[in-house]
Amino acid sequence: MANWFKKDFYSAFFSIFALVGLITGLIAAFIWFQTNRLTRDGIRTVGTVVELVGGKSVAPRVEFQTEDGQRQVYTSDVYSSPPAYELGEKVTLWYTPGHPDQVVLSGLSRWFIPLLMGFFFLIFGGIGFGGLFYQFLKKRDQAWLKLNGQEIVTTSPSVVLNTSVRMNGRSPYALQCQWQDPATGQVHVFESEPIWFDPTPYMPERPLRVMIEPGNPRKFYVDVSFLPEAA
């Protein structure tokens, strides 16, 4: 696992977000499906909120009668502050025939958990799958640059610490160099992918090999293939 992170840190990082997003999305879909099935096929009745249980956040305890006249008490697993229900409030609910402990309440208890899981799916999934797609495009561009890019002459490289990335309390190194575009006079700074060991002893005496897209130096590839592979 650690080697995978080091070899392709950003893809591994976004994969974790994508996985969390996928899991929360599946949970949201499963609960939503189960809830809709129960409200479609279950027995509909009306109960009464007899107690609010909890501390700062509370959940309703609802009393209702089944079709055969049995008294049942159901406590919601959704807590809220302020309370979503009031003592004595009449609440529509659905329960599974033969299993009156399987209950769905109308209102907050019905949609809160699927909505919460769906929200996490959008956040984590958006970051994860969006980041993976960006990494895919980046690797595709790098593959193109290796074959078709314009090689430029850069300054001597320097070793920098990429403090924006941390894993197990450590930040990776990167090689950084500059190039002045003769057409515009602008100076561009190029930085390599994360390197998980100090590359200083292996620095080349010549400038780094950098390939850019002709006319668009924002798309570049810094060749660090001369470095040994991390253990």
C-alpha positions as CSV (number, residue, x, y, z in Angstrom):
1,M,0.0,0.0,0.0
2,A,2.8,2.5,1.0
3,N,4.7,1.8,-2.3
4,W,1.5,2.4,-4.3
5,F,1.0,5.7,-2.6
6,K,4.6,6.8,-3.2
7,K,4.6,5.8,-6.9
8,D,1.3,7.4,-7.7
9,F,0.4,9.6,-4.8
10,Y,-2.4,11.7,-6.3
11,S,-4.2,8.8,-7.9
12,A,-4.0,6.8,-4.7
13,F,-5.2,9.9,-2.7
14,F,-8.2,10.5,-5.0
15,S,-9.0,6.7,-5.1
16,I,-9.6,6.8,-1.4
17,F,-12.1,9.7,-1.8
18,A,-13.8,7.9,-4.7
19,L,-14.1,4.7,-2.7
20,V,-15.7,6.5,0.3
21,G,-18.0,8.3,-2.1
22,L,-19.0,5.1,-3.8
23,I,-19.7,3.3,-0.4
24,T,-21.8,6.2,0.9
25,G,-23.6,6.4,-2.5
26,L,-24.4,2.7,-2.3
27,I,-25.6,3.1,1.3
28,A,-27.9,6.0,0.3
29,A,-29.3,4.1,-2.6
30,F,-29.9,0.9,-0.5
31,I,-31.7,2.8,2.3
32,W,-33.7,4.8,-0.1
33,F,-34.8,1.6,-2.0
34,Q,-35.6,-0.1,1.3
35,T,-37.6,2.9,2.5
36,N,-39.6,3.2,-0.7
37,R,-40.3,-0.5,-0.8
38,L,-41.6,-0.4,2.8
39,T,-43.8,2.6,2.1
40,R,-45.1,0.9,-1.0
41,D,-45.7,-2.6,0.3
42,G,-45.9,-2.0,4.1
43,I,-49.0,-1.3,6.2
44,R,-49.8,2.3,6.7
45,T,-51.1,3.6,10.0
46,V,-50.9,6.5,12.4
47,G,-49.0,6.6,15.6
48,T,-48.5,9.0,18.5
49,V,-45.2,10.5,19.8
50,V,-45.2,9.4,23.4
51,E,-41.6,10.4,24.3
52,L,-38.5,12.2,23.1
53,V,-35.4,10.3,24.0
54,G,-31.8,11.6,24.0
55,G,-29.9,14.6,25.3
56,K,-29.2,17.7,23.3
57,S,-30.5,15.9,20.2
58,V,-33.6,13.8,20.6
59,A,-35.4,11.1,18.7
60,P,-39.2,10.4,18.8
61,R,-40.6,7.3,20.4
62,V,-43.9,6.4,18.7
63,E,-46.7,4.2,19.9
64,F,-49.0,2.6,17.3
65,Q,-51.3,-0.4,16.9
66,T,-50.9,-3.1,14.3
67,E,-53.7,-4.5,12.2
68,D,-54.3,-7.3,14.8
69,G,-54.6,-4.7,17.6
70,Q,-51.2,-5.3,19.2
71,R,-49.6,-2.2,20.8
72,Q,-46.1,-1.5,19.4
73,V,-43.5,1.2,20.4
74,Y,-40.9,2.3,17.9
75,T,-37.9,4.5,18.6
76,S,-36.4,6.3,15.6
77,D,-32.7,6.2,15.0
78,V,-32.6,9.7,13.7
79,Y,-31.8,12.4,16.3
80,S,-32.2,16.1,15.8
81,S,-32.0,19.4,17.5
82,P,-34.5,21.1,17.6
83,P,-36.9,18.1,17.7
84,A,-38.4,17.1,14.4
85,Y,-41.6,15.9,16.3
86,E,-43.6,17.1,19.3
87,L,-45.0,15.1,22.2
88,G,-48.5,14.0,21.4
89,E,-48.0,14.6,17.6
90,K,-49.8,12.2,15.3
91,V,-47.3,10.6,12.9
92,T,-48.0,8.6,9.7
93,L,-45.8,5.5,9.6
94,W,-45.4,2.2,7.7
95,Y,-44.4,-1.1,9.0
96,T,-43.6,-4.5,7.5
97,P,-46.4,-7.1,7.8
98,G,-45.3,-9.6,10.4
99,H,-42.4,-7.5,11.5
100,P,-43.8,-4.4,13.3
101,D,-40.3,-3.5,14.4
102,Q,-39.4,-2.5,10.8
103,V,-40.9,1.0,10.7
104,V,-40.5,4.1,8.5
105,L,-41.8,7.3,9.9
106,S,-43.0,10.1,7.7
107,G,-41.1,13.4,7.8
108,L,-37.4,13.8,8.8
109,S,-36.9,10.1,9.7
110,R,-37.9,9.0,6.3
111,W,-35.4,11.0,4.2
112,F,-32.7,12.2,6.5
113,I,-30.2,9.3,6.3
114,P,-30.5,8.8,2.5
115,L,-30.0,12.5,2.1
116,L,-27.0,12.6,4.4
117,M,-25.4,9.7,2.7
118,G,-26.2,11.2,-0.7
119,F,-24.5,14.5,0.4
120,F,-21.3,12.6,1.4
121,F,-21.5,10.8,-2.0
122,L,-21.5,14.1,-3.8
123,I,-18.7,15.6,-1.7
124,F,-16.3,12.6,-1.5
125,G,-17.3,11.2,-4.9
126,G,-17.0,14.6,-6.6
127,I,-13.5,15.1,-5.2
128,G,-12.5,11.5,-5.8
129,F,-13.8,10.8,-9.3
130,G,-13.1,14.3,-10.4
131,G,-9.5,14.0,-9.2
132,L,-9.1,10.6,-10.9
133,F,-10.4,12.0,-14.1
134,Y,-8.0,14.9,-13.9
135,Q,-5.1,12.5,-13.2
136,F,-6.2,10.4,-16.2
137,L,-6.1,13.5,-18.5
138,K,-2.7,14.5,-17.0
139,K,-1.2,11.1,-17.7
140,R,-2.6,11.1,-21.2
141,D,-1.0,14.5,-21.8
142,Q,2.3,13.3,-20.3
143,A,2.3,10.3,-22.6
144,W,1.7,12.6,-25.6
145,L,4.4,15.1,-24.4
146,K,7.0,12.3,-24.1
147,L,6.5,11.5,-27.8
148,N,5.5,14.8,-29.3
149,G,6.5,17.6,-26.9
150,Q,9.0,20.3,-27.5
151,E,12.2,19.9,-25.4
152,I,13.4,23.1,-23.8
153,V,16.6,24.2,-22.1
154,T,15.9,24.9,-18.4
155,T,18.0,26.3,-15.6
156,S,19.9,23.9,-13.3
157,P,17.4,22.1,-11.1
158,S,16.9,22.6,-7.4
159,V,15.5,20.3,-4.8
160,V,12.4,21.6,-3.0
161,L,10.2,20.1,-0.3
162,N,6.5,19.8,-1.3
163,T,4.9,20.7,2.0
164,S,1.4,20.7,0.5
165,V,1.5,16.9,0.5
166,R,2.0,14.8,3.7
167,M,1.9,11.1,4.3
168,N,2.7,9.6,7.7
169,G,4.0,12.9,8.8
170,R,6.4,13.2,5.8
171,S,6.4,15.5,2.8
172,P,7.9,14.4,-0.5
173,Y,10.7,16.2,-2.4
174,A,10.4,17.5,-6.0
175,L,12.8,18.8,-8.6
176,Q,12.2,22.4,-9.7
177,C,13.6,24.3,-12.6
178,Q,12.9,27.5,-14.7
179,W,12.7,28.5,-18.3
180,Q,12.2,31.8,-20.0
181,D,10.0,31.8,-23.0
182,P,11.9,33.6,-25.8
183,A,8.6,34.5,-27.5
184,T,7.0,36.3,-24.5
185,G,9.9,36.8,-22.1
186,Q,7.8,35.2,-19.3
187,V,9.5,32.9,-16.8
188,H,7.9,29.5,-16.2
189,V,8.6,27.3,-13.2
190,F,8.3,23.5,-13.7
191,E,8.1,21.1,-10.8
192,S,8.3,17.3,-11.0
193,E,6.0,14.7,-9.5
194,P,6.5,13.9,-5.8
195,I,9.8,12.1,-5.0
196,W,9.7,10.1,-1.7
197,F,13.4,10.3,-1.0
198,D,16.0,13.1,-1.1
199,P,17.2,13.2,-4.7
200,T,20.1,15.6,-4.0
201,P,22.9,12.9,-4.3
202,Y,21.5,11.9,-7.7
203,M,21.2,15.4,-9.3
204,P,22.5,15.5,-12.9
205,E,25.2,18.0,-13.9
206,R,23.0,19.0,-16.9
207,P,19.6,20.8,-16.8
208,L,16.5,18.7,-16.5
209,R,14.8,17.4,-19.6
210,V,11.5,19.1,-19.8
211,M,8.9,18.6,-22.6
212,I,6.2,21.2,-23.2
213,E,3.3,21.5,-25.6
214,P,4.4,23.9,-28.3
215,G,2.9,27.3,-27.6
216,N,1.4,26.1,-24.3
217,P,4.1,25.7,-21.5
218,R,1.4,25.2,-18.9
219,K,1.3,21.6,-20.2
220,F,4.7,20.1,-19.4
221,Y,6.5,16.9,-18.4
222,V,9.6,16.9,-16.2
223,D,11.7,13.8,-16.9
224,V,13.1,12.3,-13.7
225,S,13.7,8.8,-15.1
226,F,17.4,9.2,-14.2
227,L,16.6,8.8,-10.5
228,P,16.7,5.4,-8.8
229,E,13.4,3.9,-7.8
230,A,12.4,4.2,-4.2
231,A,12.4,1.0,-2.1
